[in-house]
Amino acid sequence: MNNEEIRKPEIADVKVKREEEFPEDPEKRFEAVFSAIGNSEAKCLTLLCLSQGPLTKDDLHRKFLAESGNIWKTNRAIQAQYCQETLIPIGLVAEADTLYYEASEYVTGFRLTEAGQKYGQPIAAYLLEKSTQQPYSLLEIFGPTAKGSGNTRSVLTRARLLEVLASMNDVSRTIDLSNQLGVHPAVIGKHLVHLSQLGLVEYEAVNSEKPGYAKYTLSQNAKESGVRPVLSYPRLTKEVYQLLLSQKTVDNSYLVQVLKNNYPNSAVESLRSQISVVLTGLTKQGICQPDLFVVGKIQSQVQITDSGKQVVSEIILPAKEALAENHQLLFQMKQIPWQNYAEEAVSKHKEASGNAKQRTVEKWAGEAFVIITQNPGIRPVEISKLLGRNSYTPVQVLLSQGKIRKEKQGRAVHYYPA
């Protein structure tokens, strides 16, 4: 092979097609960077394959395969998609139109921005190294980048959840974590189930929706004009809201006692479940805030394990510190021989992702059980929203196992813990 055959074409002109600003605030930087690459060895490697000179889509794909030892022969467009959909929007990568000598048309390429070179690549190298030291891939630990129910990202919610738990010495409750993070209790419970399966937390959920267990306090900014009917209970929604306005704080038992005469054809247990659904709906609208108090057992018990603390101290906190301009740490990260870890790390990501579909029915059923336990009387459509997928199969598994029961009220089906 002669030199002419292996010589790469020289660049005649480069013009920026798309480049975004990198956040200045350290917390915003962490949110952007960690949600982009903190859960993906594949995106870490894609970022590490880039340089200040633009690479075409095909060249980037070929370099990714070479650096990962061809362990994951992805679609040729996937690395370009990583750049366009994840890395460019946060300011780590820029898209450029490149003109080569003896060519007549510009070719789209990708290159590192200043922030990508200073922050992105060192943290990506560090994450690849840490991935190989963990029993699970980054994707398994932190979850997908896409926003789930409640408009939150799993990767950031789990990172914050673990960080909060690591800062606490005592056993925590789901509701306390929910209030601190501003995420729905059922979503927190869903993440805790997953983290407990990985051995990162110890989690025990107890059905708390019994008489006297849950109190709901009227939010300061609640306005009647903003109250929407909850599911098929417009009358009950208005009555519960009026009692919230007058009493400021209510619980299920109080509402049943006051409203039972208004519903002579409904059994007390049925009315209780309907009120529970209305209270959950009003909570989602920001009308009221739940607070659980102890009667016998608490709602849930959560405690971080040593493995969970290790994830916080060795993955989450160093990434935060580096993004807060710790130049010594950034320099140390930049010296990491990431090529030594690329193949193993990408292999773990490949196995965990399974094209993002590799989840067992048992896992879905476990998450559905937490949702139903914390929202007794919940409708199938609500389960699906919180679960992030159709709830039919997980619910059928739970019914066959005798863990839940269903109750038909008119045409509507409701689910309760058995």
GIFEN-V845983 format. One record per pair of residues at least 4 apart in sequence whose ideal C-beta (glycine too) atoms are under 8 Angstrom apart, sorted by sequence separation. I is the first residue (numbers start at 0). GAP is how many residues later the second one is. If there is no record, write none. Layout:
# GIFEN-V845983
i: {I & I}
gap: {GAP & GAP}
This chain:
# GIFEN-V845983
i: {0 & 1 & 2 & 23 & 24 & 25 & 26 & 27 & 28 & 29 & 30 & 31 & 32 & 33 & 34 & 35 & 39 & 40 & 41 & 42 & 43 & 44 & 45 & 50 & 54 & 55 & 56 & 57 & 58 & 59 & 60 & 61 & 62 & 63 & 65 & 67 & 73 & 76 & 77 & 78 & 79 & 80 & 81 & 82 & 83 & 84 & 85 & 87 & 98 & 102 & 111 & 112 & 113 & 114 & 115 & 116 & 117 & 118 & 119 & 120 & 121 & 122 & 123 & 124 & 125 & 126 & 127 & 128 & 129 & 133 & 135 & 136 & 137 & 138 & 143 & 146 & 147 & 151 & 152 & 153 & 154 & 155 & 156 & 157 & 158 & 159 & 160 & 161 & 162 & 163 & 167 & 171 & 172 & 173 & 174 & 175 & 176 & 177 & 182 & 183 & 184 & 185 & 186 & 187 & 188 & 189 & 190 & 191 & 192 & 193 & 195 & 208 & 217 & 221 & 222 & 228 & 232 & 233 & 234 & 235 & 236 & 237 & 238 & 239 & 240 & 241 & 242 & 243 & 249 & 250 & 251 & 252 & 253 & 254 & 255 & 258 & 265 & 266 & 267 & 268 & 269 & 270 & 271 & 272 & 273 & 274 & 275 & 276 & 277 & 278 & 279 & 280 & 282 & 293 & 303 & 304 & 305 & 306 & 307 & 308 & 309 & 310 & 311 & 312 & 313 & 314 & 315 & 316 & 317 & 318 & 319 & 321 & 325 & 326 & 327 & 328 & 329 & 330 & 331 & 336 & 337 & 340 & 341 & 342 & 343 & 344 & 345 & 346 & 347 & 348 & 353 & 358 & 359 & 360 & 361 & 362 & 363 & 364 & 365 & 366 & 367 & 368 & 369 & 370 & 371 & 377 & 378 & 379 & 380 & 381 & 382 & 386 & 390 & 391 & 392 & 393 & 394 & 395 & 396 & 398 & 407 & 408 & 0 & 22 & 23 & 32 & 33 & 49 & 54 & 64 & 73 & 81 & 82 & 86 & 87 & 111 & 114 & 115 & 135 & 138 & 146 & 147 & 151 & 171 & 177 & 182 & 194 & 195 & 207 & 208 & 221 & 228 & 249 & 265 & 281 & 282 & 303 & 310 & 311 & 320 & 335 & 352 & 358 & 377 & 383 & 397 & 398 & 407 & 408 & 22 & 36 & 48 & 86 & 87 & 98 & 130 & 146 & 147 & 177 & 194 & 195 & 207 & 229 & 243 & 259 & 281 & 282 & 291 & 351 & 371 & 383 & 397 & 398 & 406 & 407 & 21 & 35 & 36 & 87 & 98 & 99 & 130 & 133 & 145 & 164 & 177 & 180 & 195 & 229 & 242 & 246 & 282 & 291 & 321 & 370 & 374 & 383 & 386 & 398 & 405 & 406 & 22 & 54 & 64 & 97 & 98 & 111 & 144 & 163 & 194 & 228 & 259 & 262 & 265 & 303 & 320 & 321 & 382 & 405 & 406 & 22 & 64 & 96 & 97 & 111 & 143 & 191 & 227 & 228 & 278 & 394 & 405 & 406 & 21 & 36 & 49 & 63 & 82 & 96 & 97 & 143 & 144 & 174 & 177 & 192 & 226 & 239 & 404 & 405 & 48 & 83 & 96 & 97 & 126 & 142 & 143 & 173 & 176 & 191 & 226 & 242 & 259 & 278 & 317 & 321 & 371 & 374 & 379 & 403 & 404 & 82 & 95 & 96 & 141 & 142 & 164 & 192 & 242 & 255 & 258 & 370 & 379 & 382 & 403 & 404 & 60 & 94 & 95 & 141 & 163 & 191 & 403 & 404 & 45 & 48 & 94 & 95 & 142 & 173 & 226 & 402 & 403 & 48 & 60 & 63 & 94 & 95 & 142 & 173 & 239 & 242 & 255 & 317 & 367 & 370 & 379 & 402 & 60 & 93 & 141 & 160 & 163 & 188 & 242 & 255 & 258 & 370 & 401 & 60 & 92 & 93 & 140 & 141 & 163 & 223 & 45 & 48 & 57 & 60 & 92 & 93 & 173 & 44 & 47 & 56 & 59 & 60 & 92 & 93 & 239 & 255 & 367 & 56 & 59 & 91 & 92 & 160 & 238 & 251 & 254 & 366 & 394 & 91 & 159 & 223 & 44 & 56 & 87 & 90 & 221 & 44 & 56 & 59 & 91 & 92 & 221 & 235 & 238 & 251 & 363 & 367 & 90 & 91 & 156 & 251 & 254 & 90 & 363 & 156 & 217 & 367 & 371 & 82 & 91 & 92 & 160 & 217 & 251 & 366 & 367 & 91 & 215 & 86 & 363 & 364 & 368 & 41 & 48 & 79 & 156 & 160 & 217 & 363 & 367 & 376 & 151 & 156 & 160 & 173 & 216 & 217 & 41 & 216 & 360 & 364 & 371 & 382 & 45 & 49 & 86 & 149 & 157 & 161 & 215 & 360 & 364 & 378 & 379 & 149 & 156 & 160 & 214 & 215 & 368 & 378 & 148 & 151 & 214 & 215 & 239 & 361 & 368 & 378 & 379 & 41 & 45 & 157 & 164 & 214 & 360 & 364 & 377 & 378 & 45 & 149 & 153 & 157 & 213 & 376 & 377 & 148 & 161 & 212 & 213 & 235 & 239 & 243 & 376 & 42 & 147 & 161 & 211 & 212 & 235 & 239 & 375 & 376 & 13 & 41 & 46 & 210 & 211 & 375 & 45 & 210 & 211 & 232 & 236 & 240 & 375 & 10 & 53 & 55 & 210 & 235 & 239 & 10 & 42 & 49 & 208 & 243 & 371 & 42 & 53 & 232 & 236 & 243 & 371 & 372 & 46 & 210 & 232 & 236 & 371 & 46 & 230 & 240 & 229 & 142 & 229 & 368 & 36 & 35 & 36 & 58 & 59 & 229 & 230 & 35 & 55 & 56 & 142 & 229 & 55 & 56 & 229 & 55 & 56 & 35 & 54 & 53 & 54 & 226 & 35 & 53 & 54 & 32 & 53 & 140 & 227 & 31 & 52 & 139 & 226 & 31 & 32 & 51 & 85 & 140 & 225 & 49 & 50 & 51 & 226 & 49 & 50 & 210 & 225 & 49 & 135 & 215 & 221 & 46 & 51 & 213 & 220 & 221 & 49 & 215 & 221 & 22 & 208 & 215 & 218 & 19 & 21 & 22 & 218 & 18 & 19 & 21 & 46 & 217 & 218 & 17 & 19 & 20 & 21 & 217 & 218 & 19 & 216 & 18 & 215 & 216 & 46 & 47 & 215 & 46 & 215 & 216 & 18 & 214 & 215 & 298 & 17 & 18 & 47 & 213 & 214 & 16 & 17 & 46 & 47 & 213 & 214 & 15 & 16 & 213 & 214 & 15 & 16 & 44 & 212 & 15 & 16 & 43 & 47 & 212 & 14 & 15 & 42 & 43 & 13 & 14 & 212 & 13 & 36 & 43 & 44 & 211 & 13 & 43 & 207 & 12 & 13 & 209 & 12 & 32 & 36 & 40 & 212 & 10 & 11 & 32 & 36 & 40 & 43 & 10 & 11 & 10 & 11 & 37 & 9 & 10 & 28 & 32 & 36 & 40 & 207 & 8 & 9 & 11 & 14 & 16 & 21 & 205 & 207 & 8 & 21 & 205 & 207 & 8 & 12 & 21 & 205 & 8 & 18 & 204 & 205 & 13 & 204 & 205 & 279 & 40 & 203 & 21 & 40 & 202 & 203 & 39 & 40 & 202 & 203 & 276 & 279 & 38 & 39 & 183 & 201 & 202 & 275 & 37 & 38 & 183 & 201 & 275 & 276 & 200 & 201 & 275 & 276 & 38 & 200 & 201 & 276 & 279 & 38 & 200 & 201 & 272 & 273 & 37 & 38 & 199 & 200 & 272 & 38 & 39 & 184 & 199 & 271 & 276 & 38 & 198 & 199 & 200 & 191 & 198 & 199 & 35 & 197 & 198 & 34 & 178 & 191 & 188 & 199 & 194 & 38 & 174 & 38 & 174 & 37 & 174 & 34 & 172 & 34 & 33 & 34 & 37 & 33 & 174 & 30 & 33 & 172 & 173 & 174 & 176 & 172 & 173 & 172 & 172 & 173 & 171 & 172 & 170 & 171 & 170 & 171 & 170 & 272 & 273 & 167 & 272 & 164 & 269 & 276 & 164 & 165 & 164 & 269 & 272 & 161 & 165 & 164 & 165 & 272 & 161 & 165 & 165 & 230 & 161 & 162 & 161 & 230 & 162 & 161 & 162 & 158 & 204 & 208 & 196 & 206 & 207 & 208 & 205 & 208 & 204 & 193 & 196 & 204 & 206 & 140 & 192 & 193 & 192 & 133 & 189 & 192 & 191 & 231 & 189 & 231 & 132 & 188 & 189 & 230 & 188 & 129 & 185 & 188 & 129 & 185 & 188 & 126 & 185 & 184 & 185 & 125 & 126 & 125 & 122 & 125 & 189 & 189 & 122 & 186 & 121 & 122 & 173 & 185 & 183 & 118 & 118 & 125 & 128 & 121 & 124 & 127 & 136 & 121 & 124 & 128 & 131 & 122 & 125 & 127 & 130 & 138 & 206 & 118 & 121 & 124 & 136 & 137 & 117 & 121 & 128 & 131 & 135 & 136 & 139 & 143 & 120 & 124 & 127 & 130 & 131 & 138 & 121 & 123 & 127 & 130 & 136 & 138 & 136 & 131 & 135 & 127 & 130 & 130 & 148 & 148 & 148 & 148 & 147 & 66 & 70 & 68 & 67 & 68 & 71 & 66 & 67 & 70 & 71 & 70 & 37 & 71 & 67 & 71 & 67 & 70 & 37 & 33 & 33 & 32 & 29 & 29 & 32 & 47 & 29 & 25 & 28 & 47 & 28 & 25 & 44 & 25 & 25 & 44 & 43 & 44 & 40 & 41 & 40 & 40 & 41 & 40 & 41 & 39 & 41}
gap: {4 & 4 & 4 & 4 & 4 & 4 & 4 & 4 & 4 & 4 & 4 & 4 & 4 & 4 & 4 & 4 & 4 & 4 & 4 & 4 & 4 & 4 & 4 & 4 & 4 & 4 & 4 & 4 & 4 & 4 & 4 & 4 & 4 & 4 & 4 & 4 & 4 & 4 & 4 & 4 & 4 & 4 & 4 & 4 & 4 & 4 & 4 & 4 & 4 & 4 & 4 & 4 & 4 & 4 & 4 & 4 & 4 & 4 & 4 & 4 & 4 & 4 & 4 & 4 & 4 & 4 & 4 & 4 & 4 & 4 & 4 & 4 & 4 & 4 & 4 & 4 & 4 & 4 & 4 & 4 & 4 & 4 & 4 & 4 & 4 & 4 & 4 & 4 & 4 & 4 & 4 & 4 & 4 & 4 & 4 & 4 & 4 & 4 & 4 & 4 & 4 & 4 & 4 & 4 & 4 & 4 & 4 & 4 & 4 & 4 & 4 & 4 & 4 & 4 & 4 & 4 & 4 & 4 & 4 & 4 & 4 & 4 & 4 & 4 & 4 & 4 & 4 & 4 & 4 & 4 & 4 & 4 & 4 & 4 & 4 & 4 & 4 & 4 & 4 & 4 & 4 & 4 & 4 & 4 & 4 & 4 & 4 & 4 & 4 & 4 & 4 & 4 & 4 & 4 & 4 & 4 & 4 & 4 & 4 & 4 & 4 & 4 & 4 & 4 & 4 & 4 & 4 & 4 & 4 & 4 & 4 & 4 & 4 & 4 & 4 & 4 & 4 & 4 & 4 & 4 & 4 & 4 & 4 & 4 & 4 & 4 & 4 & 4 & 4 & 4 & 4 & 4 & 4 & 4 & 4 & 4 & 4 & 4 & 4 & 4 & 4 & 4 & 4 & 4 & 4 & 4 & 4 & 4 & 4 & 4 & 4 & 4 & 4 & 4 & 4 & 4 & 4 & 4 & 4 & 4 & 4 & 4 & 5 & 5 & 5 & 5 & 5 & 5 & 5 & 5 & 5 & 5 & 5 & 5 & 5 & 5 & 5 & 5 & 5 & 5 & 5 & 5 & 5 & 5 & 5 & 5 & 5 & 5 & 5 & 5 & 5 & 5 & 5 & 5 & 5 & 5 & 5 & 5 & 5 & 5 & 5 & 5 & 5 & 5 & 5 & 5 & 5 & 5 & 5 & 6 & 6 & 6 & 6 & 6 & 6 & 6 & 6 & 6 & 6 & 6 & 6 & 6 & 6 & 6 & 6 & 6 & 6 & 6 & 6 & 6 & 6 & 6 & 6 & 6 & 6 & 7 & 7 & 7 & 7 & 7 & 7 & 7 & 7 & 7 & 7 & 7 & 7 & 7 & 7 & 7 & 7 & 7 & 7 & 7 & 7 & 7 & 7 & 7 & 7 & 7 & 7 & 8 & 8 & 8 & 8 & 8 & 8 & 8 & 8 & 8 & 8 & 8 & 8 & 8 & 8 & 8 & 8 & 8 & 8 & 8 & 9 & 9 & 9 & 9 & 9 & 9 & 9 & 9 & 9 & 9 & 9 & 9 & 9 & 10 & 10 & 10 & 10 & 10 & 10 & 10 & 10 & 10 & 10 & 10 & 10 & 10 & 10 & 10 & 10 & 11 & 11 & 11 & 11 & 11 & 11 & 11 & 11 & 11 & 11 & 11 & 11 & 11 & 11 & 11 & 11 & 11 & 11 & 11 & 11 & 11 & 12 & 12 & 12 & 12 & 12 & 12 & 12 & 12 & 12 & 12 & 12 & 12 & 12 & 12 & 12 & 13 & 13 & 13 & 13 & 13 & 13 & 13 & 13 & 14 & 14 & 14 & 14 & 14 & 14 & 14 & 14 & 14 & 15 & 15 & 15 & 15 & 15 & 15 & 15 & 15 & 15 & 15 & 15 & 15 & 15 & 15 & 15 & 16 & 16 & 16 & 16 & 16 & 16 & 16 & 16 & 16 & 16 & 16 & 17 & 17 & 17 & 17 & 17 & 17 & 17 & 18 & 18 & 18 & 18 & 18 & 18 & 18 & 19 & 19 & 19 & 19 & 19 & 19 & 19 & 19 & 19 & 19 & 20 & 20 & 20 & 20 & 20 & 20 & 20 & 20 & 20 & 20 & 21 & 21 & 21 & 22 & 22 & 22 & 22 & 22 & 23 & 23 & 23 & 23 & 23 & 23 & 23 & 23 & 23 & 23 & 23 & 24 & 24 & 24 & 24 & 24 & 25 & 25 & 26 & 26 & 26 & 26 & 27 & 27 & 27 & 27 & 27 & 27 & 27 & 27 & 28 & 28 & 29 & 29 & 29 & 29 & 30 & 30 & 30 & 30 & 30 & 30 & 30 & 30 & 30 & 31 & 31 & 31 & 31 & 31 & 31 & 32 & 32 & 32 & 32 & 32 & 32 & 33 & 33 & 33 & 33 & 33 & 33 & 33 & 33 & 33 & 33 & 33 & 34 & 34 & 34 & 34 & 34 & 34 & 34 & 35 & 35 & 35 & 35 & 35 & 35 & 35 & 35 & 35 & 36 & 36 & 36 & 36 & 36 & 36 & 36 & 36 & 36 & 37 & 37 & 37 & 37 & 37 & 37 & 37 & 38 & 38 & 38 & 38 & 38 & 38 & 38 & 38 & 39 & 39 & 39 & 39 & 39 & 39 & 39 & 39 & 39 & 40 & 40 & 40 & 40 & 40 & 40 & 41 & 41 & 41 & 41 & 41 & 41 & 41 & 42 & 42 & 42 & 42 & 42 & 42 & 43 & 43 & 43 & 43 & 43 & 43 & 44 & 44 & 44 & 44 & 44 & 44 & 44 & 45 & 45 & 45 & 45 & 45 & 46 & 46 & 46 & 47 & 48 & 48 & 48 & 49 & 50 & 50 & 50 & 50 & 50 & 50 & 51 & 51 & 51 & 51 & 51 & 52 & 52 & 52 & 53 & 53 & 54 & 54 & 55 & 55 & 55 & 56 & 56 & 56 & 57 & 57 & 57 & 57 & 58 & 58 & 58 & 58 & 59 & 59 & 59 & 59 & 59 & 59 & 60 & 60 & 60 & 60 & 61 & 61 & 61 & 61 & 62 & 62 & 63 & 64 & 65 & 65 & 65 & 65 & 65 & 66 & 66 & 66 & 67 & 67 & 67 & 67 & 68 & 68 & 68 & 68 & 69 & 69 & 69 & 69 & 69 & 69 & 70 & 70 & 70 & 70 & 70 & 70 & 71 & 71 & 72 & 72 & 72 & 73 & 73 & 73 & 74 & 74 & 74 & 75 & 75 & 75 & 75 & 76 & 76 & 76 & 76 & 76 & 77 & 77 & 77 & 77 & 77 & 77 & 78 & 78 & 78 & 78 & 79 & 79 & 79 & 79 & 80 & 80 & 80 & 80 & 80 & 81 & 81 & 81 & 81 & 82 & 82 & 82 & 83 & 83 & 83 & 83 & 83 & 84 & 84 & 84 & 85 & 85 & 85 & 86 & 86 & 86 & 86 & 86 & 87 & 87 & 87 & 87 & 87 & 87 & 88 & 88 & 89 & 89 & 89 & 90 & 90 & 90 & 90 & 90 & 90 & 90 & 91 & 91 & 91 & 91 & 91 & 91 & 91 & 91 & 92 & 92 & 92 & 92 & 93 & 93 & 93 & 93 & 94 & 94 & 94 & 94 & 95 & 95 & 95 & 95 & 96 & 96 & 97 & 97 & 97 & 97 & 98 & 98 & 98 & 98 & 98 & 98 & 99 & 99 & 99 & 99 & 99 & 99 & 100 & 100 & 100 & 100 & 100 & 100 & 101 & 101 & 101 & 101 & 102 & 102 & 102 & 102 & 102 & 103 & 103 & 103 & 103 & 103 & 104 & 104 & 104 & 104 & 104 & 105 & 105 & 105 & 105 & 105 & 105 & 106 & 106 & 107 & 107 & 108 & 108 & 108 & 109 & 109 & 109 & 110 & 110 & 110 & 111 & 111 & 113 & 115 & 115 & 116 & 116 & 117 & 117 & 118 & 119 & 120 & 121 & 121 & 121 & 122 & 124 & 125 & 125 & 125 & 125 & 125 & 125 & 126 & 126 & 127 & 128 & 128 & 129 & 129 & 130 & 130 & 131 & 131 & 132 & 134 & 135 & 136 & 136 & 137 & 137 & 137 & 138 & 138 & 139 & 139 & 141 & 142 & 142 & 143 & 143 & 143 & 146 & 146 & 147 & 148 & 149 & 149 & 150 & 151 & 153 & 154 & 154 & 157 & 165 & 165 & 166 & 166 & 166 & 166 & 167 & 167 & 168 & 169 & 169 & 169 & 169 & 170 & 173 & 173 & 174 & 177 & 177 & 177 & 178 & 178 & 180 & 180 & 181 & 181 & 181 & 181 & 182 & 184 & 184 & 184 & 185 & 185 & 185 & 188 & 188 & 189 & 189 & 192 & 192 & 193 & 196 & 196 & 196 & 197 & 199 & 199 & 200 & 200 & 200 & 200 & 202 & 203 & 204 & 207 & 207 & 208 & 208 & 208 & 208 & 209 & 209 & 209 & 209 & 210 & 210 & 210 & 210 & 210 & 210 & 211 & 211 & 211 & 211 & 211 & 212 & 212 & 212 & 212 & 212 & 212 & 212 & 212 & 213 & 213 & 213 & 213 & 213 & 213 & 214 & 214 & 214 & 214 & 214 & 214 & 215 & 216 & 216 & 217 & 217 & 218 & 236 & 237 & 238 & 239 & 240 & 272 & 272 & 273 & 274 & 274 & 274 & 275 & 275 & 275 & 275 & 276 & 277 & 277 & 278 & 278 & 279 & 279 & 281 & 282 & 285 & 286 & 289 & 290 & 290 & 290 & 293 & 294 & 294 & 294 & 295 & 297 & 297 & 298 & 299 & 300 & 301 & 301 & 304 & 304 & 305 & 307 & 307 & 308 & 308 & 309 & 311}
